[in-house]
């Protein structure tokens, strides 16, 4: 009975996490600094005037009750898609999200095939060697 209660509480906790309000830090941690001077930092860590401006805008948008997606959309319209630290999972950008898992799978298959071939060659060599030893004993 206790295990069921713990499982239910765990399930409720896990499903409730996405409902929690998004913070300014959550959003600014996913934005690139739009400074034209060559700044390559994330907004949350940057002290450029343009990053401070974005932090103020995000704070104001959160105060207006805008959702995280609405804020990202508005900022990408204003600054371009380069302001987003991670590409959105839509359109052509899906390739970025799929490339890593596909590369790992393909690499794993290649390594497996090569090692299997090497094992087959080693087994043939071992068989031939054992055959040679048997003939030598006779």
CORJOWO-V696945 format. One line per field, one symbol per residue. psi: psi as a letter, one per 30 degrees, with the letter a starting at -180 (. if undefined). A space follows every 50 residues. Layout:
psi->???
This chain:
psi->eeeeeeeeeeeeeeffeffkkkleeeeffgkkkgkfggkglkeffkglee eeeeeeeeeeeeefgkleeeeeeeefeeflfffkekklilbfffeeffee eeeeeeeeeeeeeeeeeeeeeeeeeeeeeeeeeeeef.
